[in-house]
Amino acid sequence: MAEKRDYYEVLGIQKGASEDDIKQAYRKAALKWHPDRWVSGTDAEKKTAEEKFKEASEAYSVLSDPQKRAKYDQFGFAGVDGAGGPDFSQGFGNLNDILENLFGGHFNFGGGGFDFGGFGFGGGSSRQSGPRTMRGRDIRTRVKLTLEEILNGCDKEVTIERNRPCPECNGRGTKNESDIKTCPTCKGAGQVGQTVNSLFGRTLTYTTCPQCNGEGRIVSNPCRRCGGTGLERRKETIKVHIPAGVENGMQITVRGEGHSAPRGGVNGDLLLLVEELPHSQFKREGENLFYTRVISVTDAILGCELTIPCLDGPYKLKLESGVQSGTVQRLRGKGLPSVNGYGRGDVYVKILVWIPRKLKGAEKEAVERLAASSAVKPDPSREDRALFEKESQYF
């Protein structure tokens, strides 16, 4: 199975995209990949269109929902696992209905052409009204966590190198505001138009201006300290909050703590990859923890009380007499919390009985006397029958 692509990448938008940007991106994907548009294509083309349309619909279902989007932004796919995407078991739906639900207008894709109901999509123009806002690059780094830190969440200090506004020019790229001119190529729009021929006729599309790289401005007298970029690299330490319940490999997004963008643009994000440190006593599986405890033969026969070192403090566990090796005791609610806030897992304690290899004379005699008793001889017909039946399944 192919690895899932980032939802923002699927729709071709940035992480700071607005609700309208998300709708427009999904409209574009639906127009291109809806299976109704590929009924006359080859089998391979139809299959590709179905997969692309499903992928875009799943991305839209998450990013268009503020709560799902917030969880996805912070935890990636793990934050929306089980949220469920669109149900295509009954087909892919009518393309007209999909676009009407998006924009509330009437769209007619029947043989009579395209009726966009006054939404301004005619001609394929998607030009922005001004220069596009620059966005800084994201920074990826690792954060190492113990199970104790994961239990309650914690604040961690992370040291990173990142671009920050130049103090000499305050991030403008030049000391004097008058040295910032409107780009003569795009006239400050940040984009240049180009007419292309497509399936629907001649279409006007826009691309980033090659002279100003989409900024819409040109710096004529660049700052000497930053060379006109408006940025300089700094090593900084920031404090970030790690929520409880995170897992190894999970990604945490810290908004605005990545690289700064040129000329006062939007900061990128800091992406923290969780690296869970091995624990000396516990093994983890999701929210549950597993612990193994070895006891003596006499403790198994007579029963005993154990102290289990749980993450939030020791727990007293009483074992009844006659406990068998391999018995598992469950400590409810003593595991780790769910990252989505749905309760806590459990601790499973596996009991192993230690059999001594050598005995001294008096000890051996005592065991031999005990061996003569019928109480220490296995008898499947007694109360231990369920144990014998369970263990026999492994052979």
C-alpha positions, 0 to 999 in steps of 0.5 A: 500500500502506497504511503499517504501524502500530506493533505495540504500537498494533495490539494496543492495549498499551504498550511496557512490556507484559508477556508476559501482556498481549501474550497477552491483547491478541492473544486479544482481537484474535483473538476480534474479527477471526478470519475464522471469526467473520465468515462471515456478514458482507458481502464488505467486512466479511470483507476487513476482518476478514482484514486486521485478523487478519493485522495482529494476528497479525504483531504478536503473532509479533514481540512474543511473541518476546523477540529479535524484540521487542528488535530491533523496540524498537530499530530499528522495522520495519527490525530485523525486516525479513525475520523473517517473519510467520505463513503464511496461505497455507493458511488462517487456522487454527482459532480454538479451536486458536489460543486453546489454544496461547496459554493451554493450555486448552480453548476451545469456540466451536461452537454450544454457547456458550463454554467457557473451561476455568476461565481466568476470562474469563467475563463479559468482566471485565478489571479490574486489581487496583489503580491502573494504572501511569502511563507518561511520554511518549516524546521524538522527536529527530534525531541526525546521523551521518557514514558514518565514525561509522556504520562502527563505531558511536559515542557521541553527546551529545543535548540534550533537554528532558524532565519530571523528578521535582520535587526539592521533593516527590521526584515525589510531587506533595505534600511530605507523604505523608499528603496523598495520599488514595485516590480515593473514586470508584474506591476506589483501583482506577484504573478504574470498571466499566460494564455494556454490552450486546454480541453475547454478552449483558451484559458488564462493562467497565472504563474509566479513573476520571475523577476520578483519571485512573487513578492511584487517588490524589488529592493534597489539598495539591499541591506549590507548585513543581510544582503537584501534578504531581510533575514539572518540565521540565529541559534535559539532555544525555545520552550515547547509543550508536549501533550500527554500520550504522544507516541514514538514517530508521532509529529507535533506541529508548533505553529510559527516557530519555523524559519521567518519569511522575507519581508514580513511574511508568515513564519514556517512551523516547527515540526517535532518528531517524537523519539520515545526512549526505552524504559528499563521496566515497561514495554509499551503498546499503544496506551497499554504498558507491559511489565514482567515480575519474577516471584519465588516458588514459596510466594506462588504457593502461599500468595504474596503482596507485590509492589508494582512500580507504575509511572505515577507511583507504586501500586500494591498488587496482592497475589492469591495463593497458588498463582501459576507461572504465566498469569497476567494481572491487569491494573486498570487505568494505570497505563498511558493516556490517549493522545486524543483524550479518551481515557487511559490504558492499563498495565499488564503484569505477567507473573513468572515463577522462578524454579531454583536449579540447586538446593542444599541438603536440608532444603532438598529434604524439605522439598522431597517431603512436600512432594509426597503430598497430593496437594502439590501434584497436578490434577487437571480434574480439579479447579486448575482444569481451565489452566491446563486447557488453556496451556495445551492450546500452545502445543 
